[in-house]
């Protein structure tokens, strides 16, 4: 194909890569909506569902209605009710569905548990909550009763691959039969495709794939795409199915080119991927509307059954929800802090010590309670930081000495023999220690000595917390689409 000079395709790249931006949008909505059950329709090799299998680093806050016990009676009520900004997902069930057996082989492997104990033997990662994973093979038109009333269905970059007859059944099955609380979909924007060429460039300048259906003269991004919709076409379709099935559609996009467009078309052409979040409208009117529409569908039960390929059970650690006595945690914390080489450190440095997290039963609030009750510790929240970035400052801190420098040093004599520092006639100098080697010195004023003997006085500590971030609502999710990429 001859392409006139000066009409080559423009370089268009994305950072992070476009597929990661789509995944980040999905994960962001799942977090903000506190979704616990996800069905990924068109899961492929399991990129999304394998992410959802990663355990949260701590449990949600313990319920205020749980009766006091020997383990939790010392936790102040304001700690338990502290609305910590939890950016973690806590899924209880993750389900994948795809038609490709070859892709699902990888999905089965990538979602399998590493250990049955709730602790990864290779990374030491702890799992505090159980998780069930199911992988199904089959056509999305096949009705599965297990999917009915699932909390959230995700289907990214799927609808554009569907033949016309299958696409017509997508909404009736997803929104009608299964009627999830949320449906999240993405699809490429044909409007954005103009960004790949100069204005008024001939069609021959666009590398890609002609519409395989012959319905249009458009050039698509992928050989298997049956369509690529403009922003207007996608918006009209989303609003139509939302109205038909009793949902509210909120539409946005992700993906802007890293390169500046010298013709200034970025705002006009919009996002590379279009995204839509459908929220179920509640009430008898909408429920009746969905039920009547499902009845109009022709023989949904007569479709091919899905095949269950795998069921994985990720078990929680045995210490989950079973914290030790606060005095025991206090002694363990004292042992860790006494070894600190700095007067301050991040809260995360403590939490990611498995011994500390296990002693707290997976509840970050338990660790905060212990820190709060220690006069020797000051916990300060840093601006624009997550809870694990909060700083712990040690009162009256002094270096704990240099334990490894206290060992006898060996030198080579003139005759090649090995002699010690004492045999050289003196002690080897240590940086910052004019007195030379010797036993490691204890704290000059050790605030933890009383703690170790259970005589620490509770109170008068500096518990400095800024106002906790207000939880974002659904509208905040919509306004941030494409504006901020959250790592998944």
N, C-alpha and C positions, 0 to 999 in steps of 0.2 A: 504493500500500500504506500503510495507516494504522499509524503507530507511536506508541504511548502516550508522552506526555511523560515525560521522565526515563529513557527506555530507548534513547536514541540510542547509536550506536556510540562507543566510547571512542577517544581519540587514542592511537595506538601508532606510534612511530617508532623507527628504528634508526640508530646511528652507530658506526662507518661504516655506510653503507647495507648492507642484508642481502645483496645480491648480491656486494658486495665482501668481506663476511665469509666467504661461502662460498668465494670464489676464494682468499682468504687461507688458509683451512684447507687447500685442495688444494695450494697452493704450499708451505705449511709442510711437509706430508707429503712432497711431492716432494723438497724440499731435504734433509730429514732422512734420507730413504731413498736419496739420491744417485741419483735416477732419470735415465736418459739417453735413454730412448725413451718417448714418450707418444702414446696414441691417444685423442682426445677424441670420444666418441660422442654426437652431438647437439650439435655445436660451434656451431651457429647462425652468427652473424656473425663468429665468431672471437675473442671477447673473451679467452678463456684462451690459445689457441694464439698469438695475436699477442703476448701477454705473454711466452710462452716463447721467442719469436723475439728478444727483447732479449738482446744479448750479455753474458756475464759480464765484469766489469771486469778480470779477470786470469785466467791459466791455473791449473789445479791444479798442485801442487808438481811439479818435475821429478823423475823417477825416480832413486832412489839407485843404480840399476844402470847408468845411462847412463855410458859411459866419459868420463873427464875430457877436456876440450877446451881450446883457448886461451881460450874464452869463459867456461867454467864451472869451471876448475880452481882458481880462487881463492875459490870459495864454500865456507865451512866446512861440514863434515858436519852439525853441529848445526842449522845454518840450514835445510838441505834437509830435515831430519827434524822441524823444528819444526811441531807440529800446530796450525797457525793455524786459528782458527774461521772456516771458509769458509761464509758464509750464501748463497753464490751457487749457482744452478743451472747445470749444464753439459750441456744437452741436445744430442744428436747428431742425433736425428730426431724430428720432430713431425708428427703426422697428424691431420687433421680429417675427420669424417664427419657428414653431415646429409642430410635428405630434401628440404630447401627450397632450390631453385635460387636464389631471390631472396636469401636470407640468405648463401648460399655465395659470391655475387658479392663481398660485402664481405669475407668471409673470405679469398678469393683476393687481394684488393687489400691487406688489412692485413698479410698475411704475406709479401708480396713484398720482396725485398732492395732497399735504397736505392742500393746501390753494388756493383760487382763487385770492388772493390779491398780490401774489408774495412775501409774507413774511410768513414764517412758524410760526404759533402761539405758537408752543412748543419750538423750538430751536432759533427762531429769525433770521434764515437764510434768506437772501435776494436773490431774483432771478432777474437778470438784463436783461435777454434775454428770449423771448418766446421759447417754445419747444413743438413740436408735437410728440406724441408717438402712434404707431399703433401695435397691436398684432394680428397676423394671425395664424390660425390653418390649417394644411394641409401638403401634401407631397411636398418635395422640387422639384419633377418633374412637379408639376402643375405650369403652366406659369402665372405670375401675371404682367400685363402691368405696374403697378405702380413701379415695381422693375427695369425696363429698365433704363439703364444709371445712376443707383444709384452711389453715389460717392465711397463708400467702402462697400464690403461684408466681413463679418467675419464668419468663420465656424471652431470652435475649437473642437477637439476631436469628429468629426462627420463622416469623410469619412470611418473610420475603422468599423463603424456600418452598412455600406450600403451593401446590396446584390449586386452581380456582375452586374445585369442589371441596377440597380439604379446608381451604381458607374460610369458606362459607360456614363450615361446622366449628371453626375455632371458637368464636364467641359463644355460640349456644352451649358448647360443652364446658368451656372454661368458666364462663360467667353464669350460665344457666344451670347445668347439671352439678358442677362442683361448687359454684357460688362462694368463692373464698372471700375473706374479709378484704384482701388486697390482691391485685394482679399487677405485676410489673413487667412491661415489655419494652424492647428496644428494636429499632429498625433503621437501616441506612437512609439518609436524606438525599433524594435525587437533586434537590435544590442546591445542595452543597457541591455536587459534582462539577458545577461550572468553575469552581475554584481550581480545578486541575488544569485549566487552559486559560489563555488570554481571552479577553472579551472579543466576541464575534469571530472566534477561531472556527475553522471548518470542522465538521464532525470527524474527519479523518485524523485530526490532531489528537483525538481522545483515544488512548489505549483502553481497552476494556472488552466487554462482551455484548453484542447486540441482543436485544430483547428476544429470548428464545421462543416466546409465545407468538411473536409477530403482531401483537396488538399495538405496539408503538415502534417508533424509530429510535428509541432511547438506547444509550450505551450504559451497561451496568458494570458494577465493580467485581462481580463474581459470576462464574459461568453457570452456577445453579440457581441464580436469582430469577424468580418468575416475575418479579416487579420490583421497582424502587419508587417510592412515593415522594412527591413534593411535600413541603411543609403543609400546604393547604389540604392536599389529599389525605395525608396522615391525620391531620386534625379533624377533618370531616368524618373519617372512618371511626376514629376513637369516640367522638361525640355521639355518633349514631348508635354504636353498640352499647355505649354507656347508658344512653337514654332507653334503649330497648330492653336492657336487662337490669335496670335499677341500680346503676352505679354513677359515681361522680368521677369524671376524667380530669386529670391534671397533667398537662403536656409541657415538655421542655426539651432539653438536649444536652449533649456533652461533646467535646472535641472541637477545639479550635486549632488551626494550623500554627506551627511555631514561626513560620516565615511571614513577614509582612507582605500583604497584597498591595502592589504598587498602584493598583486601580481603586483601592479603598472599598472593596466589596465585602469585607468580613462581616459587617453587621447585616448587610442585605442577604447574604447567603446562609447565615446562621451556623448551626452546629452540624458536625459530620454525622452524628448518630442522633436520631430522634428518640425520646423516651416518653413513656406515659405510665402514670400510676392511676389505677382504678380503685376507688374505695367504695365498698358496698354501702348502699343506702339502707338503713334499718327501718323496720316497721311492717305492719301487716300488708299495707298496700303494695309495697315493693316485693314482699315475699310472694304474695298471690300472683303478681305479674310474672315473676320468674317461674313459678310452678306452672302457670298456664302456658307460658312459652315453651317449657320443656315438654309438656304434653303434646304440643304441636309438632315436635320433632318426630321424624319417621323412624320407628323401631330402634331406639338407641341400644336396647339390650341385645340386638341381633348382630352386634359387631364382634370382631375377633377378640378373644381374651388376651390380656397382657401376660407376659411370662416373668415371674419373679426370679431374678438371677442371684441375688445375695441379700442376706440380712445380717448386719453387723451390730453388735452391742458393745459400746464403749462404756466401761464400768467406772464409777467414781472411786476415788481413793478412800480407803477405809477410815481415814481421819476426817473426811468431809462432814462438816456440821457437828464435829465432836471435839471442841477445843479443850485443851488442858486447863487445869486450875490457873487462875491469873498469877498466883505466886510462882508457879512453875515457869510460866511464860516470862515473868519478870526476871527470874534467875537466868534463863536462857538469853534474854535480851541483854542483861548486864554482861554476860560473858562475851557476847559479840561486840558490844560497844567498847569494852575495855581494850579491845585489840585495834581500835580505830587509830589510824595514823593522821587523821585530820580532825579539826574541831567541829566540822559539820559534814553531813552527807545526805544523800537523797533517801527518801522513804523507800523507794524501790530497791535500794541496795540491801535493805533489811528483808523486804517481802520476798525477794527472789532467792533468799536462802531457804532451801527446802525445810530445814529444821524449824525455822520460824513460822513459815506458812502452815506446816503440819500442826504445830503446837496451837495455832490459832484456828484450826479446823477449817481453813479456807476463807475465813471471814476477816477482811481487812479492818472492820470495825473493832475487832478484838485487839488487834495490834495498836490501833489508835487509842483505845481505852487504856492500855498499859502505858503507852508513852505519856498520855495526858496525866496519869497519876504519879509520874516521876518528877520531883522538883529539879533534878539534874538535867532534864531534857526540855528543850524549847522547840516546838513544832511551828514552823512558819510556812504559810502558803505563798508560793511565788506567783507573780502576776502571769496570766495567760499560760498556765501550766496545768497538767493533769495531776491527779492526786499523788501519783508515784514520784513526781518531781518536787513535792513539798520537801523543804529542808529541815533536817533535825540538827539542832545546835546543842553542843555539850557545854554545860556550865563548868567554869573553873577547869577547863581542859588543859592538860599538859602531856607532852609526848610519852608514849608508853615505853620508851627505851628502844634499843636496837637488838632484839633477841638473837638474830643470826650473826651479828658482828661480835658477839661475846664468845664465839668459838675460838679455839686455839688456831693460830695461823702458822702455816708451814712455809719455810723458805729453803732455797737451795744454797748450800754452803760452797766455798771455793773448790772443795774437792768433789763436788757433785752430790754430797750427802744431803739428807733432809734434816733441817733443824727447826725447832719451834721458835716462836717469838720470845719466849722466856730465855731460851738458850742464846739468843742474840744479844741479851743484856738489857732488854727493855720491852715495853709493851708497844704494840703497833698502834699508831694513831688512828683514830676514827673521826671521819668528818663531823664537825660539830661537837666533838667530845674531847676536850683538852686533857681530861684526866686519863685518856686511853681506855683500853679494854677493861671489862669487868662485868659483873652480873647486871642484867637488865634492871633498871631502877623502877620502882613503882611510881604511881601518880604522886606528885608532891602534895596535892590536895584532892584525894580521890573521892568524888561524890558517890561512887558506887560501893564503897566499903560497907556503908550502912545498909544499902539495898541487899547486898549479899547475905547480911545477917538479919534480914527481915525487919530492919528498923527504919526503913525509908519513910519519911513523913509525906503523906499525901496532901496535895494542895499547894497553893501559892506558885504554881507553875505558869509559865507564859504560854498560854494556848491561844495563839494569834491566828485567826482565820478571817479572810476576807469574805464578803458575801458570796455564797455559792451560786454558780452560774444558773440562771433560770433555764429550765428545760425548754428546748425548742419544740414548737408545735409543727403540725403538718405544713402550714403555710411557709414556715422557715425552710423546710426541706425543698419546697418548690422554688423559693426565691434563690436558693443556693445551687440549684442544678447547673452544672457546668462552670459555676463561679469558683468552686473550691473542691479540689480533689482530695478525698479522704482515703488514705491507704487502707486496703482491705486485709 
